[in-house]
Amino acid sequence: MLNRYDRSPPMSGEAEVKYLDGDFRVVRPGAFVRCSVTGVPIPLEELKYWNVDLQEAYATPEAVLQRHRALNATRK
């Protein structure tokens, strides 16, 4: 039986994540990662968008599009 002293504390701080195709692996535990475009924290349970090649996380589809446009602009 667990009591309040036996429970592990909730995760806090920034996690380090390895982004894979369709999944990700937590390298260093934490509660969130930062959006590479906006810098806003993204709770791991809400992480939906990332780029495997760039190893970047994105908070919203708009942030993904913004990064995509920026990358295409530098290639021209």
Summary of the structure (lengths in Angstrom):
residues: 76
radius of gyration: 15.6
end to end distance: 62.4
largest distance: 62.4
contacts: 168
relative contact order: 0.17
helix: 24%
strand: 32%
